[in-house]
Structure formats: structure tokens, C-alpha cells
Amino acid sequence: MRTIADRYRVTSPIGRGGMGEVWEGTDLRLNRPVAIKLINGADLAAEKEARRRFNREARITARLRHPGVPVVYDFGDDGDLYMVMEALRGDSIGKLKDEAGSLPVPWAAFICAQVCAVLAAAHEAGLLHRDVKPENLVLCRDGAVKVIDFGVAASLGAGEFSRITQTGQVPGTARYMAPELIDGADASRASDLYTVGCVLYELLTGDRPYQSRDLLREIARSREEDPPPMAGVPAELEELTRRLLAKDPAHRPSDATAVYRSLLPWISDLRPLPGWVAPDLSSDPAHMYTMVISSLGAVR
């Protein structure tokens, strides 16, 4: 069993991120569970920009102080680069979708509204995520949705967090990429909102908007076709989803906050998700704390 920096014991694998592998671990000094993201030293030699990109991901994630972004505890180099983060009690929305197929309207809205809240914070900080997809969203046992993997995030301006993209490299995941990015345009807030549209469509229907076994065919469809009708989805919510998936970025909603506000009315009567969200959170201290804060007034 490996120990990083004489402090963090690496135990079992969680999965792979945009860069490196993520492991469950223990902070031996503070005796608490953590998640440890590692990038192998051999990978650093194979890709010159890897170290710089991983450093940037750590700084970006640490910079975003928001309940929907995992807390970064530590970062360093111990032969391999490592980033130590808050351990999340939950699993990816991608796994939930695979198990459930489509989700009820309230749950789809509940998840995507939280994603929009995180994007609003990121965009306000001048950052673009560029890789929002079900696998990069974690649904925790208390119902909180955490947006993870800022490995290909970009800055809206020049400076410390400016974009690091090699010529010919496609940032993000092609199946969730806005059409203008496929054509070589710069990422924008609108392109992040397009990914929210992809996730919302997928959660409501069980399929990606332009789903195809062939990646190139799926990309071509995203540039040329309208998404198929969303059977059983309320017309107003389908219209919001189609606006998010508009080919022209100018035709998408104005910002993440506007999308958040449009989703709020659809969040009601959240039925249990057995095995995913605790059935009774009324006495959960974190939930109690959140409920008190929310009493200050909902956004109208």
C-alpha cells in the first residue's frame, strides 16, 4: 500500500479523470478520508505540457470556493504529481443514468440547476469548465451535486489561468462539445451552457441528443441536425433544452444564472432515489444548515 509525501495512504482506485487517476486514500496526519489524484511520472515525460496542465487544474479547483466544487487540501510532487481533495460520498451521474435510463423531470432539473450554480461561480471567476458531462458530475448521499475534473478548464482572459491547448488537441469530450468548438472557435460561457443542454437532454430522455455508435457521425449530427423530439418531456422544459443546444451561441440563454432560474420551478416532489440519496435528510446536520440559509429567500 503506497504512501504519498509520507502523509497520504493510497488505498483503492475510484476512476480516471481528464488527467491522471483518482484514488481513495487516508490523510494519516489528520486521520480523515481523502481523494487523491495522481499523474504518473512517465506520463510527464511523454507529454511536455502535462505537469503544467496538472498544476493549473490544482490551482483552478482550489480557487473555486463553492459547495459544488470539491475542496483541494494539498498538492505536490512525490515522484508523481498528486492533488489531495475532499472525499465525496457518492457516485457519478453517468453511473446513475446507466442504471436508471432517463430520470424524472424534478431530478433532472435538480441536478442541472446545481451544475448551473457551479458554472455561474466559475464564469464569474473568469473560468470555463469545457468538459461538463455526466461522468464529471457526482451525486452525493446528501443530494449535493459536485462538478469535478477541471483538467481542461480555460480562462476567459489572459494571465495565470490562460488556456493551455496544443495545436490539434481537442479539449473536453467531443460528444458533448458545442458545434462552434468543432469548427475551431474559442470556448465561451455559451459553449459551457451547450454542455448543460446535452446533460439535461440525456437525463430527461436516456440518450445523448445526437447519439450514434460512430463518434464522427455523432459530431456531424450535432452540427447539421436538430435534436430528436423529447417524448414525455413538458413542452416548456423541452424548449429550454433546445435553446441550450442551439447551433448559434447567440441563441442560447444569456448565462448560467438564467438557466438556473428556469430550472427551479421544475424542482418539486423529488421521489426517493434508493441507493443514491439518503431517504431522510431532515436530521442531517449539513442539510439542516443548508435549509436555514435557504430560508433567506429563494431567487424569484
Summary of the structure (lengths in Angstrom):
residues: 300
radius of gyration: 19.3
end to end distance: 51.9
largest distance: 56.4
contacts: 902
relative contact order: 0.12
helix: 40%
strand: 17%
